Amino acid sequence: MSVSRKRPAWGTIVFFGISFALAMYFTFAAVQGDYGLFRRIQIEADAKGLAAEKAALEAELAALAGKTRRLSDGYLDLDLLDERARIVLGMIRADEIVIR
């Protein structure tokens, strides 16, 4: 009786090795690549931060538009004009006392 030993087929080993390597590469690229999950999470966080910054800038723009309207020729708010003159020109009334 002869005992025959079966050698593993090199083609099968090479095929599974290459398949495993490609699977690992694509898994890595899907998670950490330029278009992977981590990059997507980072982009979404950046988008939320930029949306918050946009909302703050829109609120500031609305406030400045309101002040501009209140200082326009058609509608003049004397209190706002007085406040701006005091801040910009450093003016005070004669009956006021300045404490520094």
C-alpha positions in Angstrom: 0.0 0.0 0.0 1.2 3.3 -0.8 0.3 6.3 1.2 -0.4 9.2 -1.1 -0.1 12.7 0.4 -2.1 15.4 -1.1 -0.3 18.6 -1.5 -2.4 21.7 -1.3 -3.0 23.1 -4.7 -0.9 26.2 -5.2 -3.5 27.8 -7.4 -6.1 27.7 -4.6 -3.8 29.1 -2.0 -2.8 31.9 -4.3 -6.4 32.6 -5.2 -7.5 32.8 -1.6 -4.4 34.9 -0.7 -5.1 37.4 -3.4 -8.8 37.5 -2.5 -8.1 38.0 1.1 -5.6 40.8 0.4 -8.0 42.6 -1.9 -10.8 42.2 0.6 -8.6 43.7 3.3 -7.5 46.6 1.0 -11.1 47.5 0.0 -12.3 47.2 3.7 -9.5 49.6 4.8 -10.3 52.0 1.9 -14.0 51.9 2.8 -13.2 52.9 6.4 -10.2 55.2 6.3 -9.8 56.2 2.6 -10.5 59.6 1.0 -14.1 58.7 0.6 -14.4 56.4 3.7 -16.6 56.4 6.7 -14.2 58.4 8.9 -13.9 61.1 6.2 -17.6 61.2 5.9 -18.1 61.7 9.6 -15.5 64.5 9.6 -17.2 66.2 6.7 -20.6 66.0 8.4 -19.1 67.5 11.6 -17.5 70.3 9.5 -20.9 70.9 7.8 -22.6 71.3 11.2 -20.0 73.7 12.4 -20.3 75.8 9.2 -24.1 75.8 9.5 -23.8 77.1 13.1 -21.4 79.8 11.9 -23.7 80.7 9.0 -26.6 81.1 11.5 -24.5 83.4 13.7 -23.5 85.5 10.7 -27.1 85.7 9.5 -28.2 86.9 13.0 -25.3 89.5 12.9 -26.4 90.6 9.4 -30.0 91.0 10.5 -28.9 93.1 13.5 -26.7 95.3 11.3 -29.5 95.6 8.7 -31.9 96.7 11.6 -29.4 99.4 12.8 -28.9 100.6 9.2 -32.6 100.9 8.7 -32.9 102.8 12.0 -30.2 105.2 11.0 -31.6 105.8 7.5 -33.1 109.1 6.2 -36.6 107.7 6.1 -36.6 106.5 9.7 -34.2 108.1 12.2 -33.9 106.6 15.7 -32.5 109.5 17.8 -31.5 107.2 20.7 -29.4 105.0 18.4 -27.9 108.1 16.7 -27.0 109.5 20.1 -25.5 106.1 21.2 -23.4 105.8 18.0 -22.2 109.4 18.3 -21.1 108.8 21.8 -19.2 105.6 20.9 -17.6 106.8 17.7 -16.9 110.4 18.5 -16.4 110.0 22.3 -18.9 112.7 23.0 -20.7 113.3 26.3 -23.4 115.7 27.4 -22.6 118.7 29.6 -24.6 117.4 32.5 -23.0 113.9 32.5 -20.2 112.7 34.7 -17.7 110.2 33.3 -16.2 107.6 35.6 -13.1 105.7 34.5 
